[in-house]
Structure formats: C-alpha cells, structure tokens
Amino acid sequence: MRLRTIGFSLLSVATAAALAGCGTISDAAEPAASDASSEPTPVETILFDYPFTALPVYTAVVNYAQARADEKGVTLELTNDNMDLGQQVTNLTTNLNRDIDAVVSFPADPASIEGIAQQYMSADKYWVSYANELEEQDGVLGLNAHASGVMLGENAGEFITTQLGGEGQVLLVSDTTMQFSKERTQGIIDGLEATAPDAEIVAQQEGITPEQGLSITTSVLSQYPDLNVVLTVAGDAAQGAYQALTTAGRDAKDPNTYVGGLDGNAYGLQRMADGDFFRAQVTVSAKDIGNAVIDIPLKLGAGETDVDYQVPITLVTAETPNIQDFITEFGG
C-alpha cells in the first residue's frame, strides 16, 4: 500500500488519552489476583474510572452501568477525569481511602497507573482493568484492538475494490499515542492492505472527537478534493469527517464515498440507516460494557476467579438487521 502523509500532529498526553473506543486489550498474561488465599470481600460500591468523559460513548455506557447497579442493589460512583491523564491519577489517588470496594478503570497510561492499582489491591479493593491490562489486576474487561481495526479496514478495502476499481484516496484519522490505539490503527492499515493493496493513504493525522475529525478532513480536502475514503479509530471523529464532506458539497448519497470508524456513534449509525455514505462502524454493545462494569466486581466479591470478559465486536453497516438497536444503545 502506498503511504503519503501531509501532516502528522501528535496530541498532548492528556488529550491523546481520550481515544474513543470502548477500549481494547493486548493478549497478555493472565491477570494476578490480589491475594488468592484471602476470603472474598462482598462488593457494595463500585468506582468506574473512564477518562474519556467528553465522548458520547461514555454517557451510553454509564447509563447501562447505572441501570445494572440499580438492578443488583449496589452503588455506582464515577470519576471525572475530563480527558486528562494527570486528573485521572489525582482522582484515583483521592478515592483510594474512600469506602470503595472495587474499581473498574481504563488506565490511559498503564505505567502511570500500575502503582495506584497495587495500592488499591493492597487495601483489599478489587481492581478491574478496562481496555489496557496492567502487570497485576483482579480482572479484565476488554476487546481485541487489532481485530477491530482489521474488520474496518477490510470492509473499506472491499468497497474500494468493488466500487472504486481498487484505487481510493484514503484519509486515516488515527491515534498512535497508546498501545491499544496503535494496534487499532495498524489493524485498519492491515485490513486495507489485504483487500485493496493499491489504495493510497494520502494523509494520516491524529484525532478522536467530532471537532477534530471535521477540522482534519476539511484541511485534507483542500489538498485532495477527490478524497473518497475516511477511516477513523474513533466513531466520533468519523462523524466530523462526514460533516466536513457534506459541508464541502459532497452528496450524502454519493455512491463513491466511504466514511467509517471504530466505536459506536449514534449520529453515524443514523446516517448509515438513512443510506448515506457513512458506511460502517465496528463497535461493541454499550449495554454489554455497562453490565460488565458491574458484573465483574460482583463476581469477584462472590469469590469467583474466572471473571474476565471480552466484549464481542460487530461490524455494523446499513444492511445490519438490528442497526436500530445500536442506534438506541448509543442514544439515538
């Protein structure tokens, strides 16, 4: 695959930590329990620590987690990291001495969170890593990052091959600041190479929010007005890409344009259902994740050891029979 970049802007660590995604994990070693010989501690209060609070997926997941907590009769508490790694560290440290029984945390930078997780487990509080694994944890909630990217890349490559004669101009709105997002980005590239080896990535830039997707795509369009494929590691950035193309005059039903992203985004899913050129999202179920945020700690508190949960990933297109279910889950 030919790769030509016209710009590659690195976000600050704090902002880059905000990758959309409901998160992924690497296939690493089995997590270690805090103390296999100790008696299990019942879980009554769960802290959900997700640093990407500005992303729409956060609200969807929290709504389902709260409903599950109400159903199970436990308390759900939240941090407000505000897309900031430093704030995540501060919030986790502040909550360490509170009456919390378990934490489900997305460690945006595992190296910065390892020591804090150890302190929680030493204080007989359960630690569940969401997306990024740590050296030691009591449980894992995650996905396969690379496979998610490959799924999107292959779908776009098939479109390029069948609709564009194999020679599309591709903008990749990526994130390479964290390991799981690097795996997602590489997965998209690998999927494209496998199904449309002559496609040209004319630009790769960093972005995760609708605003970033809009800005990046608008800029790239000024240099490549025939740009016809935009792929993003975050579904929210894909929303911005779609809006940039239509604002520039691209017909929403243009048969030769493809926008797709990773993670659910209600706006994009609705455009997809309408038959627009927002063509694919590789996503998870917000309900599955929300339920797991509660269920994994409760299983640990009941003494179960086989608690890890890998959330299934789904390629959603206009042809997906239950696309309306995904739209509803993500707030549409």
Stockholm file with secondary structure:
# STOCKHOLM 1.0

chainA/1-332         MRLRTIGFSLLSVATAAALAGCGTISDAAEPAASDASSEPTPVETILFDYPFTALPVYTAVVNYAQARADEKGVTLELTNDNMDLGQQVTNLTTNLNRDIDAVVSFPADPASIEGIAQQYMSADKYWVSYANELEEQDGVLGLNAHASGVMLGENAGEFITTQLGGEGQVLLVSDTTMQFSKERTQGIIDGLEATAPDAEIVAQQEGITPEQGLSITTSVLSQYPDLNVVLTVAGDAAQGAYQALTTAGRDAKDPNTYVGGLDGNAYGLQRMADGDFFRAQVTVSAKDIGNAVIDIPLKLGAGETDVDYQVPITLVTAETPNIQDFITEFGG
#=GR chainA/1-332 SS CEECCSCCCCCCHHHHTTCCSSCCBCCCCCCCCSCTTSCCCCCCEEEEECSCTTSHHHHHHHHHHHHHHHHHTCEEEECCCTTCHHHHHHHHHHHTTSSCSEEEECCSSHHHHHHHHHHHHHTTCEEEEESSCCSSCSEEEECBHHHHHHHHHHHHHHHHHHHSTTCCEEEEEECCSSHHHHHHHHHHHHHHHHHCTTCEEEEEEECCSHHHHHHHHHHHHHHCTTCCEEEESSHHHHHHHHHHHHHTTCCTTCTTCEEEEESCCHHHHHHHHTTCSEEEEEECCHHHHHHHHHHHHHHHHTTCSCCCEECCCEEECTTCTTHHHHHHHTTC
#=GC SS_cons         CEECCSCCCCCCHHHHTTCCSSCCBCCCCCCCCSCTTSCCCCCCEEEEECSCTTSHHHHHHHHHHHHHHHHHTCEEEECCCTTCHHHHHHHHHHHTTSSCSEEEECCSSHHHHHHHHHHHHHTTCEEEEESSCCSSCSEEEECBHHHHHHHHHHHHHHHHHHHSTTCCEEEEEECCSSHHHHHHHHHHHHHHHHHCTTCEEEEEEECCSHHHHHHHHHHHHHHCTTCCEEEESSHHHHHHHHHHHHHTTCCTTCTTCEEEEESCCHHHHHHHHTTCSEEEEEECCHHHHHHHHHHHHHHHHTTCSCCCEECCCEEECTTCTTHHHHHHHTTC
//
